[in-house]
């Protein structure tokens, strides 16, 4: 979710009922070295709470230093990412590369737990394992629990699998049965039924949405309505979806400036228009957006064509 789940998007998800949100990946090394961009990712907005800061790295001492700095921002929890499959993260020993080094996992979790105030929980996000021959999520989860993790999020795929084939719910269930701390299930949650199925099949305590919320932050409201009241909230009408997109674009511009926002809203706009009539052509338009005026014109054209249809 790096480059997608920024503050504007996280605030939007919370407003639609997300139970908590997590920051973009923050490099522990970057924070420890005082990198301005890395440290800027630690900023916490009250509109995002409950909120976790997500650190990655492979050196316990560096993770300690970064966690102490992160704690200054008073997050609701600090998350150690041991699941990211991205090559640029894995190549530096972080993310899911840590699954190949169980002893190092335990050292990092213990170091971070001891580095921050007791009032700030430390969580860990993992995958099923590195590949099909090394499914060790249960082992890693037990080590994390023993080292002081308050809860664990499990993505039911290996690093090699990336985001295909379908998520393996059995792995999440095995972790839930093996530890005594809360387990959050993750992977392939694109609808309220997906969330309900994951809870039922795994016994996990919560469900984390990632890609399913891109271009559809109202997914959290839909999931909550189904799980709590068995109410099936329909998809918002086209007009409302586009209003949410514009709301996100405005907030992005407030936080990052019009020039940066113009570039970053392109991918979000493409996610919002997914499934609309003529989506392929519209995605091409999204890739050329140069500012708020362009977005307004695109929205107006979509609404005009939908009314004619």
Backbone as numpy.savetxt, mean C-alpha at the origin, in Angstrom:
# Nx Ny Nz CAx CAy CAz Cx Cy Cz
3.35 -0.11 -4.34 2.53 1.10 -4.34 3.39 2.38 -4.34
4.71 2.21 -4.41 5.60 3.37 -4.47 5.26 4.19 -5.71
5.17 5.50 -5.54 4.83 6.37 -6.66 3.35 6.45 -6.94
2.55 5.70 -6.19 1.10 5.73 -6.39 0.37 6.12 -5.12
0.74 5.50 -4.00 0.05 5.76 -2.73 0.67 6.94 -2.01
0.61 8.11 -2.63 1.17 9.31 -2.01 0.15 9.90 -1.03
0.50 11.03 -0.43 -0.36 11.59 0.61 -1.76 11.92 0.10
-1.86 12.49 -1.08 -3.18 12.84 -1.62 -4.06 11.60 -1.75
-3.48 10.52 -2.24 -4.25 9.29 -2.41 -4.57 8.66 -1.07
-3.62 8.68 -0.15 -3.87 8.08 1.17 -4.98 8.83 1.91
-4.95 10.15 1.85 -6.01 10.92 2.50 -7.38 10.57 1.92
-7.40 10.37 0.62 -8.65 10.02 -0.06 -9.16 8.65 0.42
-8.24 7.69 0.54 -8.63 6.35 0.99 -9.18 6.38 2.42
-8.53 7.15 3.29 -9.01 7.28 4.67 -10.41 7.90 4.68
-10.63 8.89 3.82 -11.94 9.55 3.77 -13.04 8.59 3.32
-12.65 7.53 2.60 -13.63 6.54 2.15 -13.72 5.35 3.11
-13.05 5.46 4.26 -13.25 4.44 5.28 -12.14 3.44 5.48
-10.97 3.63 4.85 -9.85 2.73 5.10 -9.51 2.75 6.59
-9.25 1.57 7.16 -8.97 1.47 8.60 -7.63 2.09 8.96
-6.68 2.02 8.05 -5.38 2.68 8.22 -4.72 2.76 6.86
-3.67 3.55 6.76 -2.91 3.61 5.52 -1.42 3.52 5.83
-0.65 3.21 4.81 0.79 3.04 4.96 1.50 3.91 3.93
2.61 4.49 4.34 3.35 5.37 3.45 3.93 4.63 2.26
4.42 5.39 1.30 5.21 4.80 0.24 6.48 4.22 0.87
7.17 3.37 0.12 8.42 2.81 0.61 9.43 3.92 0.88
10.02 3.88 2.06 11.02 4.87 2.44 12.35 4.17 2.66
13.37 4.60 1.97 14.70 4.00 2.10 15.31 4.35 3.45
15.61 3.34 4.26 16.25 3.59 5.56 17.61 4.23 5.36
18.34 3.78 4.36 19.66 4.36 4.09 19.52 5.83 3.72
18.52 6.14 2.89 18.31 7.54 2.50 18.00 8.41 3.69
17.15 7.92 4.60 16.80 8.67 5.80 18.02 8.86 6.68
18.78 7.79 6.89 19.95 7.85 7.77 21.01 8.80 7.23
21.10 8.91 5.91 22.09 9.80 5.30 21.58 11.22 5.13
20.34 11.45 5.53 19.78 12.79 5.45 19.26 13.19 4.10
18.99 12.22 3.24 18.46 12.52 1.91 17.12 13.24 2.04
17.00 14.38 1.39 15.83 15.23 1.53 14.56 14.54 1.05
14.63 13.86 -0.10 13.44 13.22 -0.65 12.97 12.09 0.27
13.92 11.28 0.75 13.55 10.17 1.64 12.89 10.69 2.90
13.47 11.73 3.48 12.91 12.27 4.73 11.56 12.92 4.50
11.35 13.46 3.31 10.05 14.10 3.04 8.92 13.07 3.04
9.25 11.81 2.73 8.25 10.76 2.72 7.80 10.37 4.12
8.49 10.88 5.15 8.13 10.57 6.53 7.08 11.53 7.08
6.79 12.59 6.35 5.83 13.58 6.84 4.45 12.95 6.99
3.82 13.23 8.11 2.52 12.64 8.42 1.44 13.72 8.44
0.34 13.45 7.76 -0.82 14.35 7.78 -1.87 13.78 8.72
-2.51 14.63 9.48 -3.56 14.17 10.39 -4.72 13.53 9.63
-4.89 13.92 8.37 -5.97 13.36 7.56 -5.68 11.91 7.14
-4.45 11.45 7.38 -4.08 10.09 6.98 -4.16 9.09 8.13
-4.35 9.55 9.32 -4.33 8.63 10.46 -5.57 7.75 10.50
-5.39 6.52 11.05 -4.17 5.87 11.51 -3.20 5.62 10.35
-1.92 5.76 10.63 -0.93 5.87 9.59 0.36 5.15 9.99
0.92 4.36 9.06 2.18 3.69 9.31 3.26 4.16 8.35
4.47 4.32 8.85 5.61 4.66 8.01 6.33 3.37 7.63
6.54 3.18 6.34 7.06 1.93 5.80 8.53 2.07 5.40
9.41 1.41 6.13 10.85 1.48 5.88 11.35 0.21 5.21
12.39 0.36 4.39 13.04 -0.83 3.85 14.56 -0.66 3.92
15.24 -1.78 4.08 16.69 -1.79 4.17 17.15 -3.14 4.67
18.47 -3.36 4.68 18.99 -4.67 5.09 20.04 -4.59 6.19
20.25 -3.40 6.74 21.25 -3.22 7.78 20.55 -2.83 9.08
20.63 -3.66 10.12 19.95 -3.36 11.38 20.30 -2.00 11.96
21.57 -1.61 11.89 21.99 -0.32 12.44 21.37 0.84 11.67
21.36 0.72 10.36 20.78 1.76 9.51 19.27 1.82 9.71
18.63 0.66 9.82 17.19 0.61 10.08 16.87 1.25 11.42
17.73 1.06 12.41 17.55 1.69 13.72 17.54 3.21 13.60
18.55 3.72 12.91 18.66 5.16 12.75 17.46 5.73 12.03
17.01 5.05 10.99 15.86 5.52 10.22 14.58 5.45 11.05
14.46 4.38 11.83 13.26 4.21 12.66 13.18 5.31 13.72
14.31 5.67 14.30 14.32 6.74 15.29 13.87 8.05 14.66
14.36 8.30 13.45 13.96 9.52 12.75 12.47 9.47 12.41
12.00 8.31 11.96 10.59 8.16 11.63 9.71 8.39 12.86
10.17 7.93 14.01 9.40 8.06 15.24 9.18 9.51 15.64
10.06 10.39 15.19 9.90 11.82 15.49 8.61 12.37 14.89
8.13 11.73 13.84 6.90 12.17 13.18 5.65 11.58 13.82
5.83 10.81 14.88 4.73 10.24 15.65 3.75 9.43 14.80
4.25 8.45 14.04 3.33 7.60 13.27 2.56 6.69 14.22
1.47 6.14 13.74 0.69 5.21 14.54 1.36 3.84 14.61
2.21 3.54 13.63 3.07 2.36 13.69 4.17 2.51 12.65
5.21 1.70 12.80 6.30 1.67 11.83 6.30 0.28 11.20
6.27 0.24 9.87 6.21 -1.03 9.15 7.55 -1.31 8.48
8.04 -2.53 8.65 9.28 -2.95 7.99 8.89 -3.76 6.77
9.24 -3.27 5.59 8.85 -3.97 4.37 9.85 -5.07 4.04
9.37 -6.31 4.07 10.17 -7.47 3.68 9.44 -8.23 2.59
8.63 -7.51 1.82 7.84 -8.16 0.79 7.93 -7.54 -0.58
8.43 -6.32 -0.69 8.48 -5.66 -1.99 9.31 -6.48 -2.98
8.74 -6.77 -4.18 9.47 -7.57 -5.16 10.26 -6.74 -6.18
10.18 -5.41 -6.09 10.81 -4.55 -7.10 12.32 -4.79 -7.16
12.85 -4.89 -8.36 14.26 -5.21 -8.55 15.18 -4.19 -7.88
14.85 -2.90 -7.96 15.73 -1.89 -7.39 15.80 -1.97 -5.88
14.74 -2.52 -5.25 14.74 -2.72 -3.80 15.47 -4.01 -3.45
15.13 -5.08 -4.16 15.72 -6.40 -3.90 17.22 -6.40 -4.17
17.64 -5.70 -5.23 19.05 -5.69 -5.60 19.93 -5.11 -4.50
19.34 -4.28 -3.64 20.09 -3.69 -2.54 19.88 -4.43 -1.22
19.28 -5.63 -1.32 19.12 -6.46 -0.14 17.86 -6.23 0.65
17.00 -5.30 0.21 15.79 -4.98 0.95 14.58 -5.72 0.42
13.41 -5.38 0.97 12.17 -5.99 0.52 12.20 -7.50 0.66
11.70 -8.21 -0.35 11.58 -9.66 -0.26 12.92 -10.38 -0.29
14.02 -9.68 -0.60 15.34 -10.33 -0.54 15.64 -10.80 0.88
15.06 -10.13 1.87 15.31 -10.51 3.26 14.72 -11.86 3.61
13.74 -12.32 2.84 13.15 -13.63 3.11 14.17 -14.75 2.98
15.26 -14.49 2.27 16.32 -15.48 2.12 17.28 -15.49 3.31
17.07 -14.59 4.27 17.99 -14.45 5.39 17.21 -14.34 6.70
16.64 -15.43 7.17 15.80 -15.41 8.37 16.47 -14.79 9.60
17.73 -15.09 9.83 18.41 -14.54 11.00 18.49 -13.01 10.91
18.71 -12.51 9.72 18.77 -11.06 9.52 17.40 -10.44 9.75
16.35 -11.13 9.34 14.99 -10.66 9.59 14.79 -10.43 11.08
15.16 -11.43 11.89 14.99 -11.32 13.34 15.80 -10.17 13.90
17.02 -9.99 13.41 17.89 -8.90 13.90 17.31 -7.54 13.59
16.78 -7.38 12.37 16.22 -6.09 11.97 14.98 -5.76 12.79
14.08 -6.72 12.94 12.85 -6.46 13.69 13.18 -6.10 15.14
14.07 -6.85 15.75 14.45 -6.58 17.15 15.11 -5.22 17.27
15.97 -4.88 16.31 16.67 -3.60 16.36 15.70 -2.43 16.26
14.76 -2.53 15.33 13.79 -1.44 15.15 12.86 -1.36 16.37
12.43 -2.52 16.86 11.56 -2.53 18.05 12.24 -1.84 19.22
13.52 -2.08 19.41 14.25 -1.48 20.53 14.61 -0.02 20.30
14.54 0.41 19.04 14.96 1.77 18.71 13.86 2.81 18.88
12.61 2.38 18.88 11.51 3.34 18.93 10.73 3.19 20.23
10.00 4.23 20.63 9.21 4.15 21.87 8.23 2.99 21.85
7.98 2.42 23.02 7.09 1.27 23.14 5.68 1.57 22.65
5.28 2.87 22.70 3.93 3.24 22.28 3.74 3.12 20.77
4.83 3.01 20.01 4.73 2.89 18.56 4.92 1.44 18.16
3.86 0.75 17.73 4.00 -0.65 17.31 4.89 -0.78 16.07
5.53 -1.92 15.96 6.34 -2.23 14.79 5.70 -3.42 14.08
5.44 -3.28 12.80 4.84 -4.36 12.02 5.79 -4.79 10.92
5.49 -5.93 10.31 6.33 -6.48 9.25 5.44 -6.94 8.10
5.85 -6.63 6.87 5.12 -7.10 5.68 6.02 -8.07 4.94
5.49 -9.27 4.68 6.27 -10.31 4.03 5.50 -10.91 2.86
6.18 -11.77 2.11 5.54 -12.58 1.07 5.62 -14.04 1.48
5.04 -14.90 0.66 5.03 -16.33 0.95 6.44 -16.89 1.04
7.35 -16.32 0.29 8.74 -16.76 0.25 9.40 -16.18 -0.97
10.64 -16.61 -1.23 11.35 -16.09 -2.40 10.83 -16.72 -3.69
10.70 -18.05 -3.69 10.17 -18.76 -4.85 9.44 -20.01 -4.38
8.93 -20.78 -5.32 8.12 -21.96 -4.96 8.91 -23.00 -4.18
10.22 -22.98 -4.32 11.05 -23.92 -3.59 11.44 -23.43 -2.21
11.07 -22.22 -1.89 11.46 -21.63 -0.59 10.27 -20.87 0.00
9.20 -21.60 0.32 8.03 -21.01 0.96 8.29 -21.01 2.47
8.67 -19.88 3.02 9.06 -19.83 4.43 8.34 -18.73 5.22
7.14 -18.38 4.78 6.41 -17.31 5.45 6.16 -17.64 6.92
5.85 -18.88 7.23 5.58 -19.25 8.62 6.84 -19.07 9.47
7.97 -19.53 8.97 9.23 -19.35 9.70 9.54 -17.88 9.94
9.41 -17.09 8.89 9.70 -15.65 9.00 8.74 -14.98 9.97
7.46 -15.34 9.90 6.45 -14.74 10.77 6.74 -15.05 12.24
7.12 -16.29 12.53 7.45 -16.67 13.90 8.64 -15.88 14.42
9.65 -15.73 13.59 10.84 -14.97 13.98 10.48 -13.51 14.24
9.64 -12.95 13.38 9.24 -11.56 13.54 8.46 -11.38 14.83
7.56 -12.32 15.12 6.79 -12.24 16.36 7.72 -12.30 17.59
8.65 -13.23 17.57 9.58 -13.39 18.69 10.45 -12.15 18.88
10.72 -11.46 17.78 11.58 -10.29 17.83 10.82 -9.02 18.24
9.48 -9.12 18.35 8.72 -7.97 18.83 7.73 -7.35 17.89
7.49 -7.98 16.73 6.50 -7.43 15.80 5.11 -7.46 16.43
4.35 -6.39 16.24 3.00 -6.29 16.80 1.96 -6.94 15.90
2.20 -6.92 14.59 1.34 -7.63 13.64 2.11 -7.86 12.36
1.59 -8.76 11.53 2.28 -9.15 10.31 1.31 -9.10 9.14
1.76 -8.54 8.03 0.97 -8.56 6.80 1.61 -9.57 5.85
0.79 -10.43 5.28 1.29 -11.49 4.40 0.67 -11.36 3.02
1.52 -11.20 2.02 1.07 -11.25 0.62 1.26 -12.69 0.16
0.19 -13.31 -0.31 0.21 -14.72 -0.61 0.83 -15.11 -1.94
1.94 -14.50 -2.30 2.71 -14.89 -3.48 4.20 -14.83 -3.13
5.01 -15.51 -3.91 6.45 -15.42 -3.73 6.97 -14.19 -4.47
8.24 -13.89 -4.21 8.84 -12.76 -4.92 8.89 -13.04 -6.42
9.25 -14.28 -6.79 9.36 -14.63 -8.19 8.02 -14.51 -8.91
6.93 -14.81 -8.21 5.60 -14.73 -8.82 5.14 -13.30 -9.05
5.76 -12.32 -8.38 5.35 -10.93 -8.52 3.85 -10.79 -8.18
3.00 -10.61 -9.22 1.56 -10.45 -8.98 0.72 -11.46 -9.75
1.33 -12.54 -10.18 0.63 -13.65 -10.82 1.30 -14.94 -10.36
0.59 -16.05 -10.26 -0.83 -16.32 -10.49 -1.68 -15.82 -9.33
-2.94 -16.26 -9.21 -3.77 -15.81 -8.09 -3.12 -16.06 -6.74
-3.44 -15.19 -5.79 -2.84 -15.25 -4.46 -3.14 -16.59 -3.78
-2.16 -17.11 -3.05 -2.29 -18.38 -2.33 -2.80 -18.11 -0.92
-4.08 -18.33 -0.70 -4.67 -18.06 0.60 -4.19 -19.04 1.66
-3.76 -20.23 1.24 -3.30 -21.24 2.20 -2.07 -20.76 2.97
-1.23 -20.00 2.31 -0.03 -19.49 2.98 -0.42 -18.51 4.08
-1.36 -17.65 3.78 -1.82 -16.68 4.78 -2.47 -17.40 5.95
-3.26 -18.42 5.64 -3.90 -19.21 6.69 -2.87 -19.90 7.58
-1.82 -20.43 6.98 -0.77 -21.12 7.73 -0.07 -20.16 8.70
0.17 -18.93 8.24 0.80 -17.94 9.11 -0.13 -17.58 10.26
-1.39 -17.38 9.96 -2.37 -17.04 10.99 -2.42 -18.12 12.07
-2.34 -19.36 11.67 -2.41 -20.47 12.62 -1.12 -20.65 13.41
-0.03 -20.04 12.92 1.28 -20.27 13.53 1.68 -19.20 14.54
1.07 -18.02 14.48 1.49 -16.94 15.37 0.33 -16.48 16.26
0.69 -15.71 17.27 -0.32 -15.24 18.24 -0.58 -13.73 18.13
-0.03 -13.12 17.12 -0.28 -11.70 16.88 -1.19 -11.56 15.66
-1.84 -10.41 15.49 -2.73 -10.24 14.34 -2.02 -10.42 13.01
-2.75 -10.97 12.06 -2.24 -11.19 10.70 -3.16 -10.46 9.72
-2.54 -9.71 8.83 -3.27 -8.98 7.79 -3.06 -9.69 6.47
-4.14 -10.07 5.80 -4.03 -10.74 4.51 -3.95 -9.73 3.38
-3.14 -10.05 2.37 -2.91 -9.12 1.27 -2.78 -9.87 -0.05
-3.35 -9.28 -1.10 -3.22 -9.84 -2.44 -4.55 -10.10 -3.10
-4.76 -9.53 -4.28 -5.96 -9.78 -5.10 -7.25 -9.35 -4.43
-7.24 -8.28 -3.66 -8.48 -7.77 -3.08 -8.97 -6.62 -3.97
-9.88 -6.96 -4.87 -10.41 -5.98 -5.83 -11.89 -5.71 -5.62
-12.50 -6.41 -4.67 -13.93 -6.24 -4.45 -14.27 -6.63 -3.01
-15.46 -6.24 -2.54 -15.88 -6.66 -1.20 -15.92 -8.18 -1.05
-16.33 -8.89 -2.11 -16.37 -10.35 -2.05 -14.97 -10.93 -1.90
-13.98 -10.31 -2.54 -12.60 -10.76 -2.39 -12.15 -10.63 -0.94
-12.49 -9.51 -0.32 -12.11 -9.28 1.08 -12.78 -10.30 1.99
-14.08 -10.52 1.78 -14.82 -11.47 2.60 -14.27 -12.88 2.44
-13.92 -13.23 1.21 -13.38 -14.56 0.94 -12.03 -14.76 1.63
-11.20 -13.73 1.59 -9.89 -13.85 2.24 -10.05 -14.02 3.75
-10.94 -13.26 4.34 -11.17 -13.39 5.79 -11.68 -14.78 6.13
-12.60 -15.28 5.32 -13.20 -16.58 5.58 -12.22 -17.73 5.38
-11.45 -17.65 4.30 -10.55 -18.75 3.94 -9.27 -18.78 4.76
-8.85 -17.65 5.29 -7.57 -17.60 6.00 -7.70 -17.40 7.51
-8.83 -16.82 7.95 -8.98 -16.51 9.37 -8.17 -15.29 9.77
-7.65 -14.56 8.79 -6.84 -13.38 9.11 -7.69 -12.31 9.80
-7.02 -11.38 10.45 -7.70 -10.39 11.28 -8.14 -9.16 10.49
-7.40 -8.83 9.45 -7.73 -7.68 8.61 -7.31 -8.00 7.19
-7.76 -7.16 6.26 -7.41 -7.32 4.86 -6.79 -6.01 4.37
-5.69 -6.12 3.65 -5.03 -4.94 3.09 -5.30 -4.86 1.60
-5.72 -3.68 1.14 -5.96 -3.44 -0.29 -4.80 -2.64 -0.85
-4.32 -3.05 -2.00 -3.26 -2.32 -2.68 -3.73 -1.88 -4.05
-3.37 -2.68 -5.06 -3.70 -2.33 -6.44 -5.20 -2.18 -6.67
-6.01 -2.90 -5.88 -7.46 -2.84 -6.07 -8.05 -1.47 -5.81
-7.34 -0.65 -5.04 -7.86 0.68 -4.71 -7.41 1.76 -5.69
-6.47 1.43 -6.57 -5.99 2.42 -7.52 -7.11 2.80 -8.49
-7.43 4.06 -8.53 -8.53 4.51 -9.37 -9.89 4.16 -8.80
-9.92 3.62 -7.57 -11.18 3.23 -6.96 -11.08 3.32 -5.44
-10.78 4.48 -4.88 -10.64 4.60 -3.43 -11.92 4.31 -2.66
-13.06 4.34 -3.35 -14.35 4.01 -2.71 -14.45 2.52 -2.39
-13.46 1.73 -2.81 -13.47 0.30 -2.51 -13.55 0.05 -1.00
-12.92 0.92 -0.21 -12.93 0.73 1.23 -14.34 0.88 1.81
-15.10 1.83 1.29 -16.48 1.99 1.72 -17.31 0.78 1.32
-17.06 0.26 0.14 -17.80 -0.91 -0.34 -17.50 -2.14 0.53
-16.22 -2.33 0.86 -15.82 -3.47 1.69 -16.44 -3.36 3.08
-16.37 -2.17 3.66 -16.91 -1.96 5.00 -18.41 -2.23 5.02
-19.13 -1.75 4.01 -20.58 -1.96 3.95 -20.92 -3.44 3.85
-20.15 -4.17 3.07 -20.43 -5.59 2.91 -20.10 -6.39 4.17
-18.91 -6.14 4.73 -18.47 -6.92 5.89 -19.29 -6.62 7.14
-19.67 -5.36 7.30 -20.37 -4.96 8.52 -21.89 -5.09 8.43
-22.43 -4.91 7.22 -23.89 -4.88 7.09 -24.44 -5.76 5.96
-23.53 -6.44 5.23 -23.92 -7.23 4.06 -24.71 -6.38 3.06
-24.28 -5.14 2.95 -24.88 -4.22 1.98 -23.93 -4.12 0.80
-24.45 -4.33 -0.39 -23.63 -4.28 -1.60 -23.71 -2.88 -2.22
-22.77 -2.03 -1.87 -22.76 -0.67 -2.42 -22.39 -0.74 -3.90
-23.16 -0.15 -4.77 -22.83 -0.18 -6.19 -21.65 0.72 -6.51
-21.10 0.55 -7.67 -20.04 1.44 -8.15 -20.60 2.87 -8.23
-19.82 3.86 -7.87 -20.31 5.25 -7.99 -20.63 5.57 -9.45
-21.57 6.45 -9.69 -21.85 6.85 -11.08 -20.63 7.55 -11.68
-20.59 7.60 -12.99 -19.45 8.16 -13.71 -19.11 9.56 -13.22
-20.13 10.39 -13.05 -19.89 11.77 -12.62 -19.15 11.81 -11.29
-19.57 10.96 -10.35 -18.94 10.95 -9.03 -17.50 10.45 -9.11
-17.25 9.43 -9.93 -15.88 8.93 -10.10 -14.95 10.04 -10.59
-15.43 10.78 -11.57 -14.60 11.84 -12.14 -14.41 12.99 -11.15
-15.41 13.25 -10.32 -15.25 14.27 -9.28 -14.18 13.87 -8.28
-14.15 12.58 -7.94 -13.12 12.09 -7.02 -11.74 12.24 -7.65
-11.63 11.92 -8.93 -10.36 12.11 -9.64 -9.91 13.56 -9.57
-10.83 14.48 -9.83 -10.48 15.91 -9.78 -10.09 16.34 -8.37
-10.77 15.79 -7.40 -10.44 16.08 -6.00 -9.02 15.63 -5.68
-8.66 14.44 -6.15 -7.31 13.94 -5.92 -6.28 14.81 -6.64
-6.60 15.23 -7.86 -5.68 16.06 -8.63 -5.45 17.40 -7.93
-6.51 17.99 -7.40 -6.36 19.28 -6.71 -5.47 19.14 -5.48
-5.70 18.07 -4.72 -4.90 17.87 -3.51 -3.44 17.59 -3.85
-3.20 16.85 -4.91 -1.83 16.58 -5.35 -1.13 17.89 -5.72
-1.85 18.78 -6.41 -1.28 20.07 -6.79 -0.97 20.92 -5.56
-1.85 20.86 -4.54 -1.60 21.60 -3.30 -0.34 21.13 -2.61
-0.10 19.84 -2.66 1.03 19.26 -1.94 2.34 19.31 -2.72
2.25 19.18 -4.05 3.47 19.03 -4.85 3.66 20.11 -5.90
2.67 20.98 -6.05 2.78 21.99 -7.10 2.14 21.51 -8.39
1.69 22.43 -9.18 0.95 22.12 -10.40 1.78 21.31 -11.40
3.06 21.65 -11.54 3.89 20.98 -12.54 4.07 19.50 -12.22
4.44 19.21 -10.98 4.63 17.80 -10.58 3.30 17.05 -10.61
2.26 17.70 -10.11 0.94 17.07 -10.08 0.46 16.71 -11.47
0.75 17.55 -12.45 0.31 17.30 -13.82 0.89 15.99 -14.34
2.15 15.73 -13.98 2.77 14.48 -14.42 2.23 13.28 -13.64
2.10 13.43 -12.33 1.74 12.29 -11.49 0.27 11.88 -11.62
-0.58 12.83 -11.98 -2.01 12.49 -12.06 -2.31 11.69 -13.32
-1.37 11.63 -14.26 -1.62 10.90 -15.51 -1.94 9.43 -15.25
-1.11 8.77 -14.44 -1.34 7.34 -14.19 -2.62 7.13 -13.39
-2.90 8.05 -12.46 -4.12 7.91 -11.68 -5.36 8.08 -12.56
-5.29 9.06 -13.45 -6.42 9.27 -14.37 -6.67 8.02 -15.20
-5.61 7.37 -15.65 -5.75 6.15 -16.45 -6.41 5.05 -15.62
-6.09 4.97 -14.34 -6.73 3.96 -13.47 -8.22 4.28 -13.28
-8.54 5.54 -13.13 -9.94 5.92 -12.92 -10.81 5.60 -14.12
-10.29 5.74 -15.32 -11.12 5.56 -16.51 -11.14 4.10 -16.99
-10.45 3.21 -16.25 -10.44 1.80 -16.62 -11.87 1.26 -16.68
-12.20 0.58 -17.76 -13.53 0.00 -17.91 -14.55 0.91 -18.55
-14.20 2.18 -18.71 -15.14 3.10 -19.37 -15.15 2.84 -20.87
-16.23 3.18 -21.56 -16.26 3.05 -23.02 -15.12 3.85 -23.65
-14.39 3.23 -24.56 -13.28 3.91 -25.21 -12.08 4.10 -24.30
-11.91 3.21 -23.31 -10.86 3.37 -22.31 -9.46 3.43 -22.93
-9.21 2.64 -23.96 -7.88 2.62 -24.57 -7.51 4.00 -25.11
-8.46 4.61 -25.82 -8.20 5.95 -26.36 -8.05 6.97 -25.23
-8.88 6.81 -24.20 -8.81 7.75 -23.08 -7.49 7.64 -22.33
-6.97 6.41 -22.20 -5.68 6.23 -21.52 -4.57 6.97 -22.27
-4.65 6.95 -23.58 -3.66 7.68 -24.37 -3.75 9.18 -24.09
-4.95 9.68 -23.92 -5.14 11.09 -23.56 -4.57 11.37 -22.17
-4.81 10.44 -21.26 -4.33 10.62 -19.88 -2.81 10.78 -19.85
-2.13 10.04 -20.72 -0.68 10.09 -20.74 -0.12 11.40 -21.24
-0.98 12.26 -21.75 -0.53 13.55 -22.29 -1.03 14.74 -21.49
-1.69 14.48 -20.35 -2.20 15.58 -19.52 -1.06 16.47 -19.06
-1.27 17.79 -19.17 -0.22 18.73 -18.82 -0.63 19.72 -17.72
-1.79 19.51 -17.13 -2.22 20.42 -16.07 -3.70 20.28 -15.78
-4.17 21.09 -14.86 -5.56 21.00 -14.43 -6.54 21.33 -15.55
-6.17 22.25 -16.42 -7.06 22.60 -17.53 -7.26 21.41 -18.47
-6.17 20.69 -18.75 -6.26 19.49 -19.59 -7.17 18.45 -18.95
-7.02 18.27 -17.64 -7.85 17.29 -16.94 -9.32 17.69 -16.99
-9.59 18.96 -16.75 -10.98 19.44 -16.80 -11.59 19.21 -18.18
-10.80 19.47 -19.22 -11.30 19.27 -20.58 -11.59 17.80 -20.84
-10.69 16.92 -20.37 -10.90 15.48 -20.56 -12.16 15.02 -19.83
-12.33 15.47 -18.61 -13.51 15.10 -17.82 -14.78 15.59 -18.53
-14.75 16.82 -19.01 -15.92 17.39 -19.70 -16.27 16.57 -20.94
-15.26 16.15 -21.69 -15.50 15.36 -22.90 -16.10 14.01 -22.55
-15.59 13.37 -21.50 -16.10 12.06 -21.09 -17.58 12.18 -20.69
-17.89 13.22 -19.92 -19.26 13.41 -19.46 -20.19 13.73 -20.64
-19.69 14.52 -21.59 -20.51 14.88 -22.74 -20.83 13.65 -23.59
-19.84 12.81 -23.82 -20.05 11.62 -24.63 -20.94 10.59 -23.92
-20.81 10.53 -22.59 -21.65 9.59 -21.85 -23.11 10.02 -21.86
-23.35 11.33 -21.88 -24.73 11.82 -21.90 -25.36 11.60 -23.27
-24.55 11.70 -24.32 -25.06 11.46 -25.69 -25.38 9.98 -25.87
-24.46 9.13 -25.32 -24.66 7.69 -25.43 -25.91 7.25 -24.68
